[in-house]
Amino acid sequence: MNAKLIKKTATNILIASILALFLMPTSFAKKGGGGKPPPEPEPVETSCADAESDSDFPAFAYTVQKSGRKGVSGYDFYLSNADGDCSIKIHTSDYKGNDLEFSYSQYGIDGVIVWRQDNNEYGGRKDADLNADRIKLIRFKTSNKVVTTPLPLASSVVAVVNPGSGETGRNSFRYIDLSGDASTILVSHGDNINYPGFTHNSIREIDISNNCSSNCSMSAPLISTTEHITIGLSYNADQSRIYYTGKYRNNSSDPLLVGQYYVAFIENQGASWSAPRFITLSGNGLHGDPNYFRQPDVAIADLDNGNGYTEVLAFHYTQRNDSSAAAVQIIDVGSCTAVGSEDCLVSGKSSVFSDIFDGHNVSFNDKSSATSILFATSTGIIMERDLLSGIEKVLVDGWQADSGN
């Protein structure tokens, strides 16, 4: 090959190399060179030690509903200090329903959050698992205002049922509450599969002691019925009572009770639980014209500013006569006994303490010595209301809050 041809060939190779550099895909051309670096991952916050206020942490947990292209895309779980000026995200759920409800307990350094995640296709709600209703759980530890368990937390399934299909083929978990020592989950269980034509409703307990986190043991029914539907439920402070809300079905033997919503309780009598004692009915005029009762919480509180503590129940309901606006009613149930058939509230053994307009998903700040109540508003704000003064303050933006005490 002569010198002129060699020179021409070298020149062509050089030109081709330069063109290749310009035409090379950006991802390769910038490798190891200039250009915008990839974004740094967001730091995971784990501490409230440097919060603006010196309030207790963790004081309550709350959820934030996430919006997606087709509606709800999931929920973020947070822990907050008592003043709401420091929040730590601990978990994200992919549940896409409109009604994720949870319960939280903080027992020393150990925290537990449980929630019901359903797949009630008959009601139009679906989640990532198309085959089961289940109860999910996350566990964590805290110390000196720091979440010491690595974040984000992973969830586990502690109980599962196959929901079946159709109006007369459903088997589902409904509402839950967690015991103060985080050892037991209280759950309402509806079963149409084995009781065709009815909603066979029961209240059961799931044992999550000894760090059980999957396939945990579920008790036989503490109470079961085919006449009325359990809509929400709550342990009292020492777990001696279970308070719940419900609705009488249209096949009730008493025509005056058909379609009525109610608040009731059962009491632990050692070897068994008592028959239901009803506290108040939707038709007694104390709640306007209610559409439903649901989600109660119960605590010990001093309503008379030093004149003595009593057991107090709060529940939320909607009102037909006010565009289905939600309200919370707080009632004194301290004098109600498990003995008797009359309505406690109407008989004068308990009384309406206060009403909170535009409130739902209620929780007392402390079951054994409550001074305030947490509730969510229709605009997605978590509020706190002082039980004595009635003064309210905004805590955080959220869908539901629950105290750990």
C-alpha positions as CSV (number, residue, x, y, z in Angstrom):
1,M,0.0,0.0,0.0
2,N,1.5,3.4,-1.0
3,A,2.0,6.3,1.4
4,K,-0.8,8.3,-0.2
5,L,-3.4,5.5,0.3
6,I,-2.3,4.9,3.9
7,K,-2.7,8.6,4.7
8,K,-6.1,8.7,3.1
9,T,-7.3,5.6,5.0
10,A,-6.0,7.1,8.3
11,T,-7.9,10.3,7.6
12,N,-11.1,8.5,6.9
13,I,-10.8,6.5,10.2
14,L,-10.2,9.7,12.1
15,I,-13.3,11.4,10.6
16,A,-15.4,8.3,11.3
17,S,-14.3,8.3,14.9
18,I,-15.2,11.9,15.4
19,L,-18.6,11.4,13.8
20,A,-19.2,8.4,16.1
21,L,-18.5,10.5,19.1
22,F,-21.1,13.0,18.1
23,L,-23.7,10.4,17.1
24,M,-23.2,8.3,20.2
25,P,-26.3,7.9,22.5
26,T,-26.3,10.5,25.3
27,S,-26.2,7.9,28.0
28,F,-23.0,6.5,26.7
29,A,-21.4,9.8,25.6
30,K,-21.7,11.2,29.1
31,K,-20.5,8.2,30.9
32,G,-17.7,9.1,33.2
33,G,-17.8,12.7,31.9
34,G,-19.8,15.8,32.4
35,G,-23.5,16.2,32.4
36,K,-26.1,16.3,35.1
37,P,-25.5,13.6,37.8
38,P,-28.4,11.3,38.8
39,P,-30.5,12.7,41.7
40,E,-29.5,11.8,45.2
41,P,-32.0,9.6,47.1
42,E,-34.1,11.5,49.6
43,P,-32.7,11.1,53.2
44,V,-34.8,8.8,55.4
45,E,-35.8,10.8,58.5
46,T,-35.8,8.7,61.7
47,S,-35.6,11.2,64.5
48,C,-37.8,13.9,66.2
49,A,-35.2,14.8,68.7
50,D,-34.7,18.2,67.1
51,A,-38.3,19.1,66.6
52,E,-39.5,22.6,67.2
53,S,-41.5,21.5,70.3
54,D,-40.4,19.2,73.0
55,S,-43.6,17.2,72.9
56,D,-43.8,13.4,73.3
57,F,-42.8,11.2,70.4
58,P,-44.3,9.0,69.1
59,A,-47.7,10.3,70.3
60,F,-49.9,9.2,67.4
61,A,-49.8,7.6,64.0
62,Y,-51.7,8.9,60.9
63,T,-52.2,8.1,57.2
64,V,-52.0,10.3,54.2
65,Q,-54.2,9.3,51.2
66,K,-52.2,9.3,48.0
67,S,-54.0,10.3,44.7
68,G,-53.3,8.5,41.5
69,R,-54.4,8.8,37.9
70,K,-57.5,6.6,38.6
71,G,-58.2,7.7,42.2
72,V,-56.6,6.6,45.4
73,S,-53.2,5.0,44.7
74,G,-52.2,4.1,48.3
75,Y,-51.5,5.4,51.8
76,D,-48.4,6.6,53.6
77,F,-48.2,5.9,57.3
78,Y,-46.5,8.4,59.6
79,L,-45.5,8.7,63.3
80,S,-45.9,12.1,64.8
81,N,-45.0,13.9,68.0
82,A,-47.9,15.3,70.2
83,D,-47.8,18.8,68.7
84,G,-47.7,17.6,65.1
85,D,-44.6,19.5,64.2
86,C,-42.4,16.5,63.5
87,S,-43.6,13.5,61.4
88,I,-41.6,10.4,60.2
89,K,-42.9,8.3,57.3
90,I,-42.6,4.6,58.2
91,H,-44.5,2.7,55.6
92,T,-46.4,2.9,52.3
93,S,-49.4,0.7,51.5
94,D,-50.6,0.1,48.0
95,Y,-54.2,-0.3,49.1
96,K,-56.4,1.6,46.6
97,G,-59.7,1.7,48.5
98,N,-61.3,4.8,50.0
99,D,-61.6,3.4,53.6
100,L,-58.3,2.1,54.9
101,E,-58.7,2.2,58.7
102,F,-56.0,1.2,61.1
103,S,-55.2,0.9,64.8
104,Y,-51.9,1.7,66.6
105,S,-50.5,0.8,70.0
106,Q,-47.2,1.9,71.5
107,Y,-46.1,-0.4,74.4
108,G,-42.9,0.9,75.8
109,I,-40.3,1.0,73.0
110,D,-42.4,-1.4,70.9
111,G,-44.9,0.0,68.4
112,V,-47.5,-2.0,66.3
113,I,-49.8,-0.8,63.6
114,V,-52.5,-3.1,62.1
115,W,-55.0,-2.4,59.3
116,R,-57.7,-4.2,57.4
117,Q,-57.1,-4.4,53.7
118,D,-60.1,-5.7,51.7
119,N,-61.0,-6.9,48.3
120,N,-64.7,-6.4,48.4
121,E,-65.4,-6.5,44.7
122,Y,-69.2,-6.4,45.3
123,G,-68.7,-2.9,46.9
124,G,-66.4,-1.8,44.1
125,R,-63.2,-1.8,46.0
126,K,-60.1,-3.7,44.9
127,D,-56.5,-3.9,46.0
128,A,-53.3,-5.6,44.8
129,D,-54.4,-9.1,46.0
130,L,-57.5,-10.2,44.2
131,N,-58.0,-13.3,46.2
132,A,-58.3,-12.4,49.8
133,D,-59.3,-10.0,52.6
134,R,-56.5,-9.7,55.1
135,I,-55.2,-8.0,58.2
136,K,-51.7,-6.5,57.8
137,L,-49.2,-5.5,60.5
138,I,-46.0,-3.5,60.9
139,R,-43.8,-3.6,63.9
140,F,-41.1,-1.1,65.0
141,K,-39.0,0.1,67.9
142,T,-38.4,3.6,69.2
143,S,-35.9,5.1,71.6
144,N,-35.3,8.8,72.7
145,K,-37.6,10.1,69.9
146,V,-35.9,8.0,67.3
147,V,-37.3,5.2,65.2
148,T,-34.6,2.6,65.7
149,T,-36.0,0.0,63.3
150,P,-34.6,0.5,59.7
151,L,-37.1,2.3,57.5
152,P,-39.2,1.9,55.5
153,L,-41.0,-0.8,57.4
154,A,-42.1,-4.0,55.7
155,S,-45.6,-5.3,56.4
156,S,-46.8,-8.9,57.0
157,V,-50.2,-10.6,56.8
158,V,-51.4,-11.9,60.2
159,A,-54.8,-13.2,59.0
160,V,-56.6,-13.9,55.7
161,V,-60.0,-15.0,54.5
162,N,-61.3,-15.8,51.0
163,P,-64.0,-13.3,50.3
164,G,-66.0,-15.3,47.8
165,S,-68.2,-13.4,45.3
166,G,-71.6,-11.9,45.0
167,E,-74.1,-10.6,47.5
168,T,-74.6,-14.0,49.2
169,G,-71.1,-15.3,48.9
170,R,-68.9,-12.9,50.9
171,N,-66.6,-13.6,53.8
172,S,-64.7,-10.6,55.0
173,F,-62.9,-8.8,57.8
174,R,-64.4,-5.4,58.6
175,Y,-63.3,-3.2,61.4
176,I,-60.4,-3.6,63.9
177,D,-58.9,-2.4,67.1
178,L,-55.6,-3.2,68.8
179,S,-55.2,-3.8,72.5
180,G,-53.2,-1.4,74.6
181,D,-50.4,-3.9,75.1
182,A,-50.3,-4.7,71.3
183,S,-50.9,-8.4,72.0
184,T,-54.4,-8.8,70.5
185,I,-56.3,-7.6,67.5
186,L,-60.1,-7.2,67.8
187,V,-61.9,-7.7,64.5
188,S,-65.4,-7.9,63.2
189,H,-65.9,-10.8,60.8
190,G,-68.8,-11.0,58.3
191,D,-69.7,-14.4,56.8
192,N,-72.3,-14.8,54.1
193,I,-70.7,-17.9,52.6
194,N,-71.7,-20.3,55.4
195,Y,-74.9,-18.5,56.2
196,P,-76.6,-17.8,52.8
197,G,-79.1,-15.0,52.9
198,F,-77.7,-13.4,56.0
199,T,-74.7,-11.4,57.1
200,H,-73.5,-13.6,59.9
201,N,-71.5,-11.2,62.0
202,S,-69.1,-12.1,64.7
203,I,-66.5,-10.3,66.9
204,R,-63.2,-12.2,67.3
205,E,-59.7,-11.8,68.6
206,I,-56.4,-12.5,66.8
207,D,-53.4,-13.3,69.0
208,I,-50.3,-11.5,67.9
209,S,-48.3,-12.0,71.1
210,N,-44.8,-13.5,71.0
211,N,-44.1,-11.4,67.9
212,C,-46.5,-13.4,65.7
213,S,-46.5,-11.8,62.3
214,S,-48.2,-14.3,60.0
215,N,-51.0,-16.9,60.2
216,C,-51.8,-15.8,63.8
217,S,-54.4,-17.6,65.8
218,M,-58.0,-16.3,65.6
219,S,-60.4,-17.0,68.4
220,A,-63.9,-18.5,68.3
221,P,-66.6,-15.7,68.2
222,L,-66.9,-13.7,71.4
223,I,-70.4,-12.8,70.1
224,S,-72.2,-13.7,66.8
225,T,-75.5,-12.8,65.3
226,T,-77.5,-12.9,62.1
227,E,-79.7,-9.9,63.1
228,H,-77.4,-6.9,63.1
229,I,-74.2,-5.8,61.5
230,T,-71.1,-4.7,63.3
231,I,-69.8,-1.4,61.8
232,G,-67.0,-0.4,64.2
233,L,-65.6,-1.6,67.4
234,S,-63.2,-0.7,70.3
235,Y,-61.7,-2.1,73.4
236,N,-62.0,0.0,76.6
237,A,-58.9,0.8,78.6
238,D,-58.6,-2.5,80.5
239,Q,-60.2,-4.6,77.7
240,S,-63.0,-5.6,80.0
241,R,-65.5,-4.3,77.5
242,I,-65.9,-4.2,73.7
243,Y,-68.0,-1.2,72.5
244,Y,-69.3,-1.4,68.9
245,T,-71.7,0.3,66.5
246,G,-74.0,-1.5,64.1
247,K,-77.3,-1.6,62.3
248,Y,-80.4,-3.8,62.6
249,R,-81.2,-5.7,59.4
250,N,-84.6,-5.5,57.8
251,N,-85.5,-8.9,59.1
252,S,-85.3,-7.8,62.7
253,S,-88.1,-9.4,64.9
254,D,-88.9,-5.9,66.3
255,P,-90.4,-3.7,63.5
256,L,-89.4,-0.6,65.5
257,L,-85.7,-1.6,65.2
258,V,-85.6,-2.2,61.4
259,G,-82.9,-0.1,59.9
260,Q,-81.9,1.5,63.2
261,Y,-78.2,2.2,63.9
262,Y,-77.0,1.7,67.5
263,V,-74.1,1.8,69.9
264,A,-73.7,-1.2,72.2
265,F,-71.2,-3.1,74.3
266,I,-70.4,-6.6,75.6
267,E,-68.6,-7.3,78.9
268,N,-66.0,-9.9,79.8
269,Q,-67.4,-12.2,82.4
270,G,-64.5,-14.6,82.7
271,A,-65.5,-17.7,80.9
272,S,-67.7,-15.8,78.4
273,W,-68.9,-12.4,77.3
274,S,-72.2,-10.9,78.3
275,A,-75.2,-10.4,76.0
276,P,-75.2,-7.0,74.2
277,R,-76.2,-3.9,76.2
278,F,-77.5,-1.1,74.0
279,I,-76.5,2.5,74.8
280,T,-78.2,4.6,72.1
281,L,-80.2,4.2,68.9
282,S,-80.3,6.4,65.9
283,G,-84.1,6.9,66.3
284,N,-84.0,8.5,69.8
285,G,-83.5,12.0,68.4
286,L,-80.2,12.7,70.0
287,H,-78.2,12.6,66.7
288,G,-80.4,14.6,64.3
289,D,-81.4,12.4,61.4
290,P,-78.4,10.0,61.2
291,N,-77.4,8.0,58.1
292,Y,-75.1,5.7,60.0
293,F,-73.0,5.2,63.2
294,R,-69.4,3.9,62.9
295,Q,-65.9,3.9,64.3
296,P,-66.2,4.3,68.1
297,D,-63.4,4.8,70.6
298,V,-63.6,4.7,74.3
299,A,-61.5,6.1,77.1
300,I,-61.4,7.2,80.8
301,A,-61.7,10.9,81.1
302,D,-62.5,13.7,83.6
303,L,-65.4,15.6,82.1
304,D,-66.1,17.8,85.1
305,N,-62.7,19.4,85.7
306,G,-61.7,17.5,88.8
307,N,-65.0,16.0,89.9
308,G,-64.2,12.4,88.9
309,Y,-63.2,10.2,86.0
310,T,-65.7,8.2,84.0
311,E,-65.7,6.0,80.9
312,V,-66.4,8.1,77.8
313,L,-67.4,6.9,74.3
314,A,-66.9,8.8,71.1
315,F,-68.3,7.7,67.7
316,H,-68.8,9.4,64.4
317,Y,-71.9,9.4,62.2
318,T,-73.3,11.1,59.2
319,Q,-76.5,13.1,59.0
320,R,-79.1,12.8,56.2
321,N,-80.5,16.2,57.0
322,D,-77.2,18.0,56.5
323,S,-75.9,16.8,53.2
324,S,-74.4,13.7,54.8
325,A,-72.0,15.8,56.9
326,A,-70.0,13.8,59.4
327,A,-70.2,14.6,63.2
328,V,-68.7,13.1,66.3
329,Q,-70.6,12.6,69.5
330,I,-69.0,12.1,72.9
331,I,-71.1,10.4,75.6
332,D,-70.6,9.4,79.2
333,V,-71.1,5.6,79.5
334,G,-69.5,5.3,83.0
335,S,-72.8,4.4,84.7
336,C,-73.9,1.8,82.1
337,T,-73.9,-1.7,83.4
338,A,-74.1,-5.0,81.5
339,V,-77.4,-5.8,83.3
340,G,-80.6,-4.4,81.8
341,S,-82.5,-4.2,78.6
342,E,-83.3,-0.5,78.3
343,D,-81.3,2.0,76.3
344,C,-78.6,3.4,78.6
345,L,-78.6,6.9,77.1
346,V,-82.4,7.3,77.0
347,S,-82.8,6.0,80.6
348,G,-80.5,8.8,81.9
349,K,-77.7,6.6,83.0
350,S,-75.4,8.3,80.6
351,S,-75.4,11.7,78.8
352,V,-74.3,13.4,75.7
353,F,-71.1,15.4,76.6
354,S,-70.5,17.2,73.3
355,D,-70.8,17.1,69.5
356,I,-68.0,17.9,67.0
357,F,-69.3,18.9,63.6
358,D,-67.3,17.7,60.5
359,G,-65.4,15.0,62.3
360,H,-64.7,11.3,61.6
361,N,-62.2,8.6,62.5
362,V,-62.1,9.5,66.1
363,S,-59.4,8.6,68.7
364,F,-58.8,9.7,72.3
365,N,-55.2,10.8,73.0
366,D,-55.0,8.3,75.9
367,K,-57.3,5.5,76.8
368,S,-56.6,5.5,80.5
369,S,-56.5,9.2,81.1
370,A,-57.8,11.2,78.1
371,T,-57.6,14.9,78.0
372,S,-58.3,15.4,74.2
373,I,-59.7,13.7,71.2
374,L,-58.2,13.4,67.7
375,F,-60.4,13.5,64.6
376,A,-60.1,14.0,60.9
377,T,-62.1,16.6,58.9
378,S,-63.6,16.2,55.4
379,T,-60.9,18.5,54.1
380,G,-58.1,16.0,55.1
381,I,-56.8,17.7,58.3
382,I,-56.1,15.9,61.6
383,M,-57.4,18.1,64.5
384,E,-57.1,17.8,68.3
385,R,-59.9,19.0,70.6
386,D,-59.4,19.6,74.3
387,L,-62.2,17.8,76.2
388,L,-62.7,20.4,78.8
389,S,-62.2,23.7,77.1
390,G,-63.4,22.7,73.6
391,I,-60.4,24.4,72.1
392,E,-59.3,22.9,68.8
393,K,-56.0,23.0,67.0
394,V,-54.6,21.7,63.7
395,L,-52.0,18.9,64.0
396,V,-51.2,17.6,60.5
397,D,-52.7,16.9,57.1
398,G,-54.1,13.4,57.0
399,W,-56.8,10.8,56.5
400,Q,-57.0,9.2,59.9
401,A,-55.1,9.4,63.2
402,D,-54.8,7.0,66.1
403,S,-53.1,7.5,69.5
404,G,-50.5,5.0,70.6
405,N,-51.6,5.2,74.3
